[in-house]
Amino acid sequence: MRQEEAQSDAPHSYTTARTLLSILRISMALSRLRFSETVAQSDVDEALRLIQMSKFSLYADERKKTGLDAISDIYSIIRDEASRMNTMDVRYANALNWISRKAYTEAQLKECLEEYAALNVWQIDPNTFDIHFIDA
């Protein structure tokens, strides 16, 4: 969890003892919902996912305050991640994962892909929807 947060560009992202205690409590609650006496790995995984999505939703609210429209923000996310990975090619699945973490939808991603392809910023593979940035 800390490794993911270190790679994240979210400024408020950190893990504390209180966060870990919350994960334990959520995991225990999830096991009780299954009428189980023991906490399963799936309970812990779901608790981690819930905590992570909670943090991502906070970050999405901050991005909305910057005034960027969704399409421009999605482009920025993809561009920044590609730059961080030092690559000109981005797999569609990776892009979808990145923007989903920021509370954007697949429909918004596809709209962004079309708009920036029309501007010759990138090329889209017609079969896989993978992205290739055009070197200017």
ZIWO-V168369 format. One line per field, one symbol per residue. phi: phi as a letter, one per 20 degrees, with the letter a starting at -180 (. if undefined). psi: psi as a letter, one per 40 degrees, with the letter a starting at -180 (. if undefined). burial: I if it has 9 or more other ideal C-beta (glycine too) atoms within 8 Angstrom, else O. A space follows every 10 residues. Layout:
# ZIWO-V168369
phi=???
psi=???
burial=???
This chain:
# ZIWO-V168369
phi=.fffffefef feebddffff ffffffffff fffeldecee gfffffffff ffffffffff ffffffnffg ffffgfffff ffffelcddc fgffffffff fdmedfffff ffgfffffel ebddffedmf dcfefe
psi=dddddddieh dehihidddd dddddddddd dddefieihi dddddddddd dddddddddd dddddeehid dddddddddd ddddefiehh iddddddddd defiiddddd ddddddddef diihhddeei hhhhh.
burial=OOOOIOOOOI OOOOOOOOII OIIIOIIIOI IOOOOOOOII OOIIOIIIOI IIOOIIIIII OOIOOOOOOI IOIIIIIIII IIOOOOOOII IIOIIIOIII OIOIOOOIII IIIIIIIOOO OIOIIOOOII IIIOOO
